[in-house]
Amino acid sequence: MNLLDLVIAPAYAQATTPAPGGLGGMSFLFPIVLIAVMYFLMIRPQMKRQKEHRAMLDKLGTGDEVITNGGIAGVVREIGDSFITVEIADNLRVRVQKGAIATVLPKGTLKSA
């Protein structure tokens, strides 16, 4: 007998019995189903929105009326690789990143407002 046995009780291995009512193979399937549901409810729609936004930016041309993510409405005057110049008033132009364009408005929307 060891002095340590007096302070800490020794642990002995016991035979394990299977838990009653276990899910068995279902416990393996649950994470896979959860990942599939997350993909179709969250990831796939986000990728679709990104694809539509990228296509909208590719079709963007000079003279198009746009609204930025900050809510500024204006007319596109110049298009570069990364930046777009938007005229928001007479002789007042602002350079914004391409990704900051939220929507393209129908022609004549800003004239009627």
N, C-alpha and C positions, 0 to 999 in steps of 0.2 A: 504494500500500500504506500502510496506516495503522499507527501504532505499537501500537494496541490489537490488531491482527491477529497480532502476534508473541506476545502473551500469551494471547489467547483465540482458538482456531481458529474461523473463520467457519462457520456452519451453512448448508447449502444444502438447499432443498426437494427431496424425492425423491417419485417417483411411488409411490402406495400400491397395494398389491394386496390383494384381499379375503382374509381369513383362511380357510384351508381348514377345512372341517367346521363352519362357523358354524351357529348354530341358526336364523338368519333370523327368521321370524315367531314362533317359539317363545319367543324371549327377551322379546318383548312380552307374551305370554300368561302367563308365569310369575308376575309380580307380581299379576295379577288373580286367578289361581287361589289364590295364597297369601293374599290378603286375604279371599277367599270362605271358605277353610278356617278362617281365624282367626275370622271372624264366626260360623260355625256351631259351632265348638268352644269359643269363649271368650265372646264378647260376647252371643250369643243366650241361653245358659243363665243368665248373670248377670242379664239383663233379666227373664227369667222368674222367677227367685228374688226379685228386687225387687218384681215385681208381686204375687207370692203373699204376701210380707211385708206389703206395703201393704194387701192385702185382709184379712189376719189382723188388722191394727191397726184397720181400719175396723169389723170385726165385734166388737171387744173391748167388753165390757160390765162393769158393776159386779158383783162377786161371782165373776168368773172367776179361776181360779188360774193364775199365770204364773211363768215363770223369766226373769230378766233376763240380759243378756249377761255380767254379772259373776258369775252363778251364784246369785243371791239368789232364793229362792222365796217367794212370798207371794200374797195375795188382793187384787185390785183394789178400791179403795174409792171413788176419785174419778177422773174422766176430764176433763181440760181440753183446750185446743187443742194445746198442746205438751208438757204434762207429765201424768203419771199418778201418783196416790198409791197405793202398794202397802203393805198391812199385812203385816209379816213376823213379828210376834209380837203378843201381846195388848197393845193400846195402844201399839204401836211402828210408826209409819208413816214411809215413805220416799218422797220425790218423785223420780221418774226421768223422763227424756225418753221420749217415745213410741217412738222408734227403738231404745231400749235393751231393749225387750221382745223376747226371743228366741223363746219358744214359749208357747203356751197349753196348759195341762195339762187332762186330763179331770177332771170334777168329782169331788171326794172323794179326790184323789191325796194332798193334803197332810195330810188327816186320818189316812190309813192309814200315813203315814211316821213 
